[in-house]
Each structure stands twice: as C-alpha cells, then as structure tokens.
Amino acid sequence: QDQPMVLVAYFSQFGNTQVLAEAIADGAESVGGVEIKLLPIDQVETQDLFKASAIILGSPVYNGNPAPQVLEFINSWPFEGRPLKDKIGAAFATGGGISIGEEGVMIDILRAMLIHGMIIVGGEEVEAAFGASSITGEGPFNSSKNQELFYEKARGLGKRVALLALRLP
Ligand SMILES: Cc1cc2nc3c(=O)[nH]c(=O)nc-3n(C[C@H](O)[C@H](O)[C@H](O)COP(=O)(O)O)c2cc1C
C-alpha cells in the first residue's frame, strides 16, 4: 500500500514563507513512512490535492490578509462532491510585524479548509495552536539566526500532521 502523502504548499515572494515551509516538511519527514511533497502553490497540480492525505498551506501576511494568490489557489481547489473532505488541513503564515496579521491569516486559511470539509489541526505546542507562524521583520526577529523558535514550532506542526496522516483510514 502507498504511503500517505503530506502536501506542504506555500506562496512566498521573498523566501520567508518558503523557509518556514521547509521546516514544516523537515518535521513531517522526521516521522518516517510518509511521503512529503513541498511545492510553491503555482506548481501544485490537482492530482496532488486528490492524492494528499494532508495539506499544510502557508501564506505571507499582505495588509492583514492572506496573499491574494493563496486565496485564488484555494478557490481553484476541486469542490464538486467535496473531494477534499476528511483530509487533514493545517496552516502557516509569516508576517513582517508582531500581531499585525499572521494569526488572522492562519485562521482565514483554516476557515476555507473547513468549507472543503477538511479536518483542521494546529501545531504540536500550545504556542502553535493555530499553526506555525514567524515574524520576519520586527525587533529581534529581523534576522534569520533568531528564527529558530519559529522553526521549532514549524517542525512540530509538520510532525503532528504526518503522525495524524498515518492514522487516517
Ligand atoms: C504588499 C505587502 C503587504 C504586507 N503587509 C503586511 C501586514 O499587514 N502585516 C505583516 O505582518 N506583514 C506584512 N508584510 C510583510 C510580509 O508579510 C513579510 O515580509 C513576509 O514574511 C513575506 O513573506 P515572503 O518572504 O515569503 O514573501 C507585507 C508585505 C507586502 C509585500
């Protein structure tokens, strides 16, 4: 039997969201027995969505909202017959500043996943309850070496989703 597949999909203009996606994929990979696909949203094919047991989707914050590209991506998902129902869904986000959108963006993504009937989950730790996020431009976080805290939560999210994907019927 095929291994369950976890799709980590992201939009990233400047690379921050991609780095967080890579940490999520690392965490999922650490579980073993799960196939991981890490793709920018413009390279995701409909077959990937059908095949995935879990979809972890990430966006930068753009003026308090998900990037429009990410909303368009979700709007393009197959809906007729709700083929994504009962797949696991999780979210991640990066924002330049503290408390100016990243939590809202994760909730926006999760809300759309619920419309598709997905089973939504957050990260491993309570500090990643809505998903994994990172602050990329403000204060001490304005440097890649100070991002480890965020990467740890991202790995935890990937790991949790992969473990749950293995438990799906
Ligand atoms: C058009 C635009 C709007 C933005 N608006 C916000 C915002 O409202 N809140 C925030 O925290 N960061 C905002 N940012 C910063 C990005 O969310 C942040 O730099 C993010 O990490 C970029 O992700 P990327 O490197 O994957 O492209 C904005 C960036 C752009 C380009």
The ligand as an ORCA input file, in Angstrom:
! r2SCAN-3c Opt
* xyz 0 1
  C       2.182     44.065     -0.029
  C       2.684     43.634      1.315
  C       1.886     43.805      2.414
  C       2.328     43.389      3.682
  N       1.503     43.544      4.748
  C       1.876     43.044      5.964
  C       0.976     43.116      7.088
  O      -0.121     43.613      7.015
  N       1.388     42.572      8.254
  C       2.626     41.991      8.396
  O       2.943     41.480      9.476
  N       3.500     41.934      7.345
  C       3.149     42.424      6.144
  N       4.001     42.324      5.063
  C       5.308     41.680      5.269
  C       5.318     40.229      4.838
  O       4.196     39.538      5.340
  C       6.556     39.518      5.370
  O       7.707     40.171      4.937
  C       6.577     38.067      4.940
  O       7.497     37.345      5.751
  C       6.957     37.928      3.480
  O       6.936     36.578      3.126
  P       7.815     36.029      1.919
  O       9.254     36.333      2.236
  O       7.556     34.556      1.917
  O       7.367     36.683      0.670
  C       3.597     42.769      3.819
  C       4.406     42.609      2.679
  C       3.960     43.022      1.440
  C       4.843     42.815      0.244
*
